[in-house]
Amino acid sequence: MKILGIIPARGGSKGIPGKNIKLLGGKPLLAYTANAAAQAKLLNEIMISSDSKDIIEVAEKYQIKAPFIRPANLADDTTPTVDVIKHALNFYHVQKIYFDAVCVLQPTYPFREKGFIDACIEKFISAGADTLISVVPVPHQYNPHWVFEKNEDGYLISSTNDKKIISRRQDLPEAFIRDGSVYVIKTDTIINDNNIFAAKITYQLSSPEWYVNIDTLDDWKLAEEKAEKY
């Protein structure tokens, strides 16, 4: 299976200006994802999609290809990720270069254990899925079966529409949240469904120890703490 690794990194971050190349633990945030991608053996090509020349310059220092500058209309904070991926795939398609799947690696999730990207790709292939997402477990106290919503009468109802509330922690089903570390998606799913999520979604567990998805200054402070141990 031929897989394209895409690192999406736009320049216009509002919460933390310039965060993709801001120094974390003595090196640009982007460097963590670039290094992890370079170590992956199952990515046939690794590239960055960015509208920022500064980000591209840093990426190239870490041997990440920047075959184009992303157009401005695909670089605002409302641009769907699927549009960014389709733009990259089309760039290669014009050159008659085709990929069976893409692996999206967000630089805002800097800490990936060695071999994790390859493990995700192997799971994606063996599961025969359309999409793989990396996940971390939801603590039992936040399990969706223990989350309530207010109905129109002002009473609480189960968010999962359970007729009988599960009372014991041991009886709760496993639940997960996507952590943003790795997405692997079939090219056909992206092109035909215009979506990164499909009917058959599999998952790979990440280590909660390294979970941080940087969006706010508090996230950055947490990342600084983790960077000291990474």
Phi, psi and omega in degrees: 000130181266123188235132177262124174270123181242126173252106179274125184210094180274164185270343190267051179289131181266319184295316178227096183306131177066027190296329184295337177240008174293141184287128176233118182060031175090001177218159182301143179309317181303330185299326181297314180288322178299316180293319179296319179295319181296332181279342182290133182269346187257007175264124181279334179210143178232126181217161177248140174248110183213151175265358187252123177294327179295317178294317180299320179299318178293316180302317182293332175295336179256025175060031174260127182290143174232083187287349179200167170259124183297133180296151185300327182289353176246023186226027173257174188284359177252001181291123178295142179301324182298327179291323177295318180294315181298323178298316179294315180298322180294324177302315180286324181302318179301329179270008181062039174246124187237148179233144178282331183205164174238150176240111183266126182237107183276128181292344179286352170248093190278335192254106177239134179293151181303130179084000186292319181298315178296323178297322178295316181295318179298318179294318178303314181291312184294329181281345183064031184273166174270330181218142169238138173234143173278143187221162168235151181294147174274125176306145188303327182292344178250012178304137183303337178286347176250015177257137183240150175239154179269129179272182185293342178268359179088003177269157179273136175231156180295136179292340178259010178061030176293131177285329177236124183287132176290122186264333184260133178304321183295340182266357180289137174287156177297144177223150185222158169238145175290138184259351177086004183286309184218135169233132172237126187224136175296139178301321180300323179296317181294313184286313186280322183261351183052045185205153174266351177250137183231189182293320183254101181247124174250180187213162172227130181286131171265165176278121178302337180301327185256007184288121167198129178240107194281116178227328182238172178295327176296320176299320181295319179298319177296319179297323178297321177296317181288328181297331180292336181258346188286000000 
